[in-house]
């Protein structure tokens, strides 16, 4: 990953550094670049989530979904409004059932790989699922 400070200063950073230092929290010379970057990041993460869901990597999928709030920090978007597989479910199920399906969880009370539906929902700020 290239980190660009200005038109003459840049350096290479570890590829996973952006997970811990969200790009939206950086300093921008042109503020409109922040919105442009938000669009690109949303597209990139939606593709990542689609790939993980299609490949059956439910553990990785849940980890990435739970990270959305911090990854979008500092960007001019409400991360809860970003379309994810959870929000594109079209069948008529309860919100809890949709949530469980989106995260590939078999039940609201069961645990899988050290996490639970409640922990994931709380991390995402999904109040209806947490209070169900």
BELJODA-V492801 format. One record per pair of residues at least 4 apart in sequence whose ideal C-beta (glycine too) atoms are under 7 Angstrom apart, sorted by the first residue. I is the first residue (numbers start at 1). J is the second residue. Records with the same first field share a line. If there is no record, write none. Layout:
I: J + J
//
This chain:
1: 13 + 15 + 17 + 18
2: 10 + 12
3: 10 + 11 + 13
4: 10
5: 9 + 10
6: 29
13: 17
17: 21
18: 22 + 23
21: 25
22: 70 + 71 + 73 + 74
23: 37 + 41
24: 34 + 38 + 72 + 73 + 74 + 75
25: 73 + 74
28: 33 + 34
32: 36
33: 37
34: 38 + 75 + 76
35: 39 + 76
36: 40
37: 41 + 75
38: 42 + 75 + 76 + 77
39: 43
40: 44
41: 45 + 75
42: 46 + 82
43: 47
44: 48
45: 49 + 68 + 71
46: 50 + 83
47: 51
48: 52 + 64
49: 53 + 61 + 64 + 65 + 84 + 85
50: 54 + 85
51: 55
52: 57 + 60 + 61 + 64
53: 61 + 85
57: 61
58: 62 + 104
59: 63 + 113
60: 64
61: 65 + 104
62: 66 + 103 + 115 + 120
63: 67
65: 84 + 103 + 124
66: 120 + 123 + 124
67: 71
68: 72 + 79 + 82
69: 73 + 79 + 124 + 125
72: 77 + 79
77: 81 + 82
80: 125
83: 87 + 88
85: 102
86: 98 + 99 + 102
89: 98 + 101 + 102
93: 97 + 98
95: 99 + 128 + 129
96: 100 + 108 + 129 + 132
97: 101
98: 102
99: 103 + 117 + 121 + 126 + 129
100: 105 + 108 + 117
103: 117 + 120
105: 110 + 112 + 117
106: 110
108: 117
111: 115 + 116
115: 119 + 120
117: 121
118: 122 + 130
119: 123
120: 124
121: 126 + 129 + 130
122: 130
126: 130
127: 131
128: 132
//
